């Protein structure tokens, strides 16, 4: 897991405007329970590539698991970024 995390971090640092890299990093961080960093990466990925179903799903799921159900609901209603 640590190697995957490092690989995702390097990819996101090498291409900070690359939504897929940020998405992967956000998922990896969320899986480890690093909610604030994971959600921040997922939000940025969503800003760079809005409307991607899998990304929106992962962001919503991370918000829900981190106890931010209200923000998850806003995201699903199209009001969250």
Number of C-alpha atoms within 10 A of each C-alpha: 9 8 8 12 17 13 15 22 20 14 17 21 13 11 13 15 15 16 23 19 22 28 28 24 27 32 25 20 23 24 13 12 14 15 19 15 15 24 24 16 25 30 23 19 27 22 13 14 16 14 11 11 10 10 23 22 14 18 28 24 17 26 22 15 14 16 11 13 15 12 16 24 15 13 17 15 9 10 10 14 17
